[in-house]
Amino acid sequence: KQRCRLDGEENNGQHCTSSSSDYSDPVYKEIAVTNGYINRMSRDELRAKLAEFKLETRGVKDVLKKRLKNYYKKQKLMQEPTNGDSYYDYICVIDFEATCEEDNQPEFTHEIIEFPIVLLNTHTLEIEDTFQQYVKPEINPQLSNFCINLTGITQDHVDKADAFPQVLQNVVEWMRQRELGSKYSYTILTDGSWDMSKFLNIQCRISRIKYPSFAKKWINIRKSYGNFYKVPRNQTKLTIMLEKLGMNYDGRPHSGLDDSKNIARIAIRMLQDGCELRVNERMHGGQLMTVSSSAPVEGAPAPQMPRFR
């Protein structure tokens, strides 16, 4: 089965890897001809054809073309179109909120103040569960007015919250109860690189705990989206991705839980459109690195509370 590379730069096109024998079958010539025909279709023609197959008709023209091409490819390869053809049983969507100021100085230390998780079942393509806890900051316990207005997180929320190590312990227990990494394979998905490589990395140093092993690899959906739909990096922001897919933001922007739910909606649509979401970034030696699509696909390990430094 042809696998699409998702490890390139965010503004690169999609590249596909296969052995030369993959394309010896005439079916691939048929697919190429069909793709050429789809490329010449108008948006109305695309929507009509998608409706005929009872597929989603929302989205910009490039998204509609990609959706129809993947449908035809699966048909031609004698595979029934499936929702949730994924490497993992579950995807944990995480979008932290952190302390901030209106004019963040380079020396300002961002501390996590909201830890949300949206649990996406890749087989049913439904949000199965959610987790959310606020976190009490240590270095800057007093939130700025800018931060409160941006995130909707109040001073009372964080004053009553647990410190990060306890919240992380609660996260680990929540994930264990859902048998992630034991009975079910899973991975983490984020909107960009910063949640894991910056916010979690910094927070672990502040809290004097080691970086958790279960969060060392993740799917950066911006890279996946950009490569799959062949759009430049400046078109992979959350609101733009939703807009291009024909969806509106649901909830309060910059609420960690609401952001995570909307990111999950994008992931669901991408899976429906035939994108095989897989890990494309990781932390190694405290540094952000790209994961090649030729690397073996592995789910995240069973979550464990990291040791204190």
C-alpha positions as CSV (number, residue, x, y, z in Angstrom):
1,K,0.0,0.0,0.0
2,Q,1.3,3.4,-1.0
3,R,2.3,5.5,2.0
4,C,2.6,9.3,1.8
5,R,5.5,11.1,3.4
6,L,4.6,13.5,6.1
7,D,8.1,14.4,7.3
8,G,9.0,17.3,5.0
9,E,9.0,21.0,5.7
10,E,5.6,22.4,6.3
11,N,5.5,24.1,2.9
12,N,6.7,21.2,0.9
13,G,4.5,19.2,-1.3
14,Q,3.4,15.6,-0.6
15,H,6.0,13.0,-1.6
16,C,5.2,9.3,-1.9
17,T,7.4,6.4,-1.4
18,S,7.1,3.0,-3.0
19,S,9.1,0.4,-4.7
20,S,9.3,0.5,-8.5
21,S,7.2,-2.6,-8.8
22,D,4.2,-0.8,-7.1
23,Y,3.5,1.1,-10.3
24,S,3.9,-1.8,-12.8
25,D,0.2,-2.6,-12.5
26,P,-2.0,-0.8,-15.1
27,V,-4.3,0.3,-12.2
28,Y,-1.9,3.1,-11.5
29,K,-2.2,4.4,-15.0
30,E,-6.0,4.5,-14.5
31,I,-5.5,6.4,-11.2
32,A,-3.3,8.9,-13.0
33,V,-5.9,9.4,-15.7
34,T,-8.6,9.8,-13.1
35,N,-6.6,12.4,-11.2
36,G,-6.1,14.4,-14.4
37,Y,-9.8,14.4,-15.0
38,I,-10.5,15.5,-11.4
39,N,-8.0,18.3,-11.7
40,R,-10.1,19.7,-14.6
41,M,-13.3,19.6,-12.7
42,S,-15.0,22.8,-11.3
43,R,-15.8,23.2,-7.7
44,D,-19.5,22.6,-8.4
45,E,-18.6,19.4,-10.3
46,L,-16.5,18.2,-7.5
47,R,-19.2,18.8,-4.9
48,A,-21.8,17.1,-7.1
49,K,-19.5,14.0,-7.5
50,L,-18.7,13.9,-3.8
51,A,-22.4,14.1,-2.9
52,E,-23.1,11.2,-5.3
53,F,-20.7,9.1,-3.3
54,K,-22.2,10.4,0.0
55,L,-18.9,12.1,0.9
56,E,-18.3,15.4,2.7
57,T,-18.8,18.3,0.2
58,R,-17.5,21.2,2.4
59,G,-14.1,22.7,1.8
60,V,-12.1,24.7,-0.7
61,K,-11.5,23.3,-4.2
62,D,-8.0,21.8,-3.4
63,V,-9.5,19.9,-0.4
64,L,-12.4,18.6,-2.5
65,K,-10.0,17.4,-5.2
66,K,-7.8,15.6,-2.7
67,R,-10.9,14.0,-1.1
68,L,-12.2,12.7,-4.4
69,K,-8.8,11.5,-5.6
70,N,-8.4,9.4,-2.4
71,Y,-11.9,7.9,-2.8
72,Y,-11.2,6.8,-6.4
73,K,-7.7,5.5,-5.5
74,K,-9.1,3.3,-2.7
75,Q,-11.8,2.1,-5.1
76,K,-9.3,1.3,-7.9
77,L,-7.0,-0.5,-5.4
78,M,-10.0,-2.6,-4.4
79,Q,-10.1,-1.2,-0.9
80,E,-13.4,-0.2,0.6
81,P,-13.1,3.5,1.6
82,T,-12.8,3.4,5.4
83,N,-13.1,6.1,8.1
84,G,-10.2,5.9,10.5
85,D,-7.6,4.0,8.6
86,S,-4.9,4.8,11.1
87,Y,-1.6,3.7,12.5
88,Y,-2.9,4.1,16.1
89,D,-6.1,3.1,17.9
90,Y,-6.2,6.5,19.7
91,I,-4.8,10.0,19.2
92,C,-4.4,12.3,22.2
93,V,-4.9,15.9,21.1
94,I,-3.1,18.3,23.4
95,D,-3.0,22.1,23.3
96,F,-1.6,23.8,26.3
97,E,-2.3,27.3,27.6
98,A,0.6,29.0,29.3
99,T,1.3,32.2,31.1
100,C,1.9,35.2,28.8
101,E,2.2,39.0,28.7
102,E,1.0,41.3,25.9
103,D,4.6,42.1,25.0
104,N,6.5,38.9,25.9
105,Q,10.1,39.7,26.6
106,P,12.7,37.0,25.5
107,E,13.5,36.3,29.1
108,F,9.8,35.7,30.0
109,T,9.2,32.1,31.2
110,H,6.0,30.5,30.0
111,E,4.4,28.1,32.5
112,I,1.6,25.7,31.6
113,I,-1.7,26.8,33.2
114,E,-4.1,24.5,31.4
115,F,-3.5,20.8,30.5
116,P,-6.3,19.5,28.2
117,I,-6.5,16.2,26.4
118,V,-9.0,15.2,23.7
119,L,-9.1,11.4,23.2
120,L,-9.9,10.7,19.5
121,N,-10.9,7.1,18.6
122,T,-9.4,6.6,15.1
123,H,-11.7,3.7,14.3
124,T,-15.0,5.4,15.1
125,L,-13.7,8.9,14.3
126,E,-15.3,10.2,17.4
127,I,-14.1,12.2,20.4
128,E,-14.4,9.5,23.1
129,D,-13.3,11.4,26.2
130,T,-11.7,14.6,27.4
131,F,-9.4,15.6,30.3
132,Q,-8.8,19.1,31.6
133,Q,-7.1,20.6,34.6
134,Y,-5.7,24.0,35.4
135,V,-2.2,24.3,36.7
136,K,-0.8,26.6,39.4
137,P,2.2,28.6,38.0
138,E,5.3,28.7,40.2
139,I,7.5,31.5,38.8
140,N,4.7,34.0,37.8
141,P,1.8,33.0,40.1
142,Q,-0.1,36.3,39.2
143,L,-1.6,36.1,35.7
144,S,-1.4,39.2,33.6
145,N,-4.7,40.8,32.5
146,F,-3.7,40.0,28.9
147,C,-3.4,36.3,29.7
148,I,-6.8,36.3,31.5
149,N,-8.5,38.0,28.6
150,L,-6.8,35.8,26.0
151,T,-7.4,32.4,27.6
152,G,-10.4,33.0,29.8
153,I,-8.4,31.4,32.7
154,T,-9.0,33.4,35.8
155,Q,-6.7,34.0,38.8
156,D,-9.1,32.0,40.9
157,H,-8.7,29.0,38.5
158,V,-5.0,28.8,38.9
159,D,-4.9,29.7,42.6
160,K,-7.1,26.7,43.4
161,A,-5.2,24.4,41.0
162,D,-2.5,21.8,41.7
163,A,1.1,22.3,40.8
164,F,2.3,20.8,37.5
165,P,3.8,17.6,38.9
166,Q,0.4,16.6,40.5
167,V,-1.5,17.5,37.4
168,L,0.9,15.4,35.3
169,Q,0.4,12.5,37.7
170,N,-3.3,12.9,37.2
171,V,-2.8,12.8,33.4
172,V,-0.8,9.6,33.7
173,E,-3.5,8.0,35.8
174,W,-6.2,9.1,33.4
175,M,-4.3,7.6,30.4
176,R,-3.6,4.4,32.3
177,Q,-7.3,4.0,33.1
178,R,-8.0,4.1,29.3
179,E,-5.3,1.5,28.8
180,L,-3.3,3.6,26.4
181,G,0.0,2.1,25.6
182,S,-1.0,-1.3,27.0
183,K,-4.2,-2.5,25.4
184,Y,-4.5,0.3,22.8
185,S,-1.9,1.9,20.7
186,Y,-1.8,5.7,20.7
187,T,0.1,8.8,20.0
188,I,0.0,12.5,20.8
189,L,-1.1,15.2,18.3
190,T,-0.5,18.9,18.6
191,D,-1.1,22.1,16.6
192,G,2.5,22.9,15.8
193,S,5.8,22.1,17.6
194,W,5.7,24.4,20.6
195,D,3.4,22.5,22.9
196,M,5.9,19.7,23.4
197,S,9.2,21.2,22.4
198,K,8.8,24.4,24.2
199,F,6.0,24.6,26.8
200,L,6.3,21.0,28.2
201,N,10.1,21.1,27.9
202,I,10.3,24.3,29.9
203,Q,7.7,23.3,32.4
204,C,9.5,20.1,33.2
205,R,12.7,22.1,34.0
206,I,10.7,24.5,36.2
207,S,9.1,21.6,38.0
208,R,12.4,19.8,38.3
209,I,11.1,16.6,36.7
210,K,12.4,14.7,33.7
211,Y,10.6,15.0,30.3
212,P,7.9,12.3,30.2
213,S,8.8,9.4,27.8
214,F,5.2,9.1,26.5
215,A,5.4,12.7,25.1
216,K,8.8,12.4,23.2
217,K,7.1,11.8,19.8
218,W,4.0,13.4,18.3
219,I,2.1,14.4,15.2
220,N,2.5,18.0,14.3
221,I,-0.8,18.4,12.4
222,R,0.4,21.6,10.7
223,K,3.0,19.6,8.9
224,S,0.6,16.8,8.1
225,Y,-2.1,19.2,6.8
226,G,0.4,21.2,4.7
227,N,1.9,18.2,3.1
228,F,-1.4,16.3,2.5
229,Y,-3.4,19.1,1.0
230,K,-0.2,20.7,-0.6
231,V,-0.6,24.1,1.0
232,P,2.1,26.5,2.2
233,R,3.0,27.0,5.9
234,N,1.1,30.3,6.2
235,Q,-2.1,28.4,5.5
236,T,-1.8,25.9,8.4
237,K,-3.0,28.0,11.3
238,L,-5.9,26.5,13.2
239,T,-8.6,29.0,12.0
240,I,-7.3,28.8,8.4
241,M,-7.3,25.0,8.4
242,L,-10.9,24.9,9.7
243,E,-11.9,27.5,7.1
244,K,-10.3,25.6,4.2
245,L,-12.1,22.4,5.3
246,G,-15.4,24.3,5.4
247,M,-15.8,24.3,9.2
248,N,-16.2,27.1,11.8
249,Y,-14.4,27.3,15.1
250,D,-16.6,25.8,17.8
251,G,-16.1,27.3,21.3
252,R,-13.9,29.9,22.8
253,P,-10.6,30.6,21.0
254,H,-7.5,30.1,23.2
255,S,-9.3,27.8,25.6
256,G,-7.0,24.9,25.7
257,L,-9.8,22.3,25.7
258,D,-11.8,24.1,23.0
259,D,-8.7,24.4,20.8
260,S,-8.0,20.7,21.3
261,K,-11.5,19.8,20.3
262,N,-11.2,21.9,17.1
263,I,-7.8,20.4,16.3
264,A,-9.4,16.9,16.7
265,R,-12.1,17.9,14.2
266,I,-9.4,18.7,11.7
267,A,-7.7,15.4,12.4
268,I,-11.0,13.5,11.9
269,R,-11.6,15.3,8.5
270,M,-8.1,14.5,7.4
271,L,-8.5,10.8,8.3
272,Q,-11.8,10.8,6.4
273,D,-10.1,12.3,3.4
274,G,-7.5,9.5,3.4
275,C,-4.6,11.0,5.3
276,E,-2.6,8.5,7.3
277,L,-1.6,10.6,10.2
278,R,1.6,9.4,11.8
279,V,4.3,10.8,14.1
280,N,6.5,13.4,12.4
281,E,8.3,15.1,15.2
282,R,10.2,14.1,18.4
283,M,12.4,15.4,21.2
284,H,15.9,14.1,21.4
285,G,18.5,15.3,23.8
286,G,16.2,18.3,24.6
287,Q,16.1,19.3,20.9
288,L,13.2,19.2,18.4
289,M,13.8,16.8,15.5
290,T,11.9,15.6,12.5
291,V,10.8,11.9,12.3
292,S,11.3,10.4,8.8
293,S,8.4,8.6,7.2
294,S,10.7,5.7,6.6
295,A,11.1,5.2,10.4
296,P,9.2,2.3,11.9
297,V,5.7,3.3,13.1
298,E,5.5,2.9,16.9
299,G,2.8,4.0,19.3
300,A,3.8,5.9,22.4
301,P,4.8,3.8,25.5
302,A,2.5,3.3,28.4
303,P,2.5,6.5,30.4
304,Q,4.6,6.7,33.5
305,M,5.3,9.6,35.9
306,P,8.8,10.8,35.2
307,R,11.4,11.0,38.0
308,F,12.2,14.2,39.8
309,R,15.6,15.7,38.8
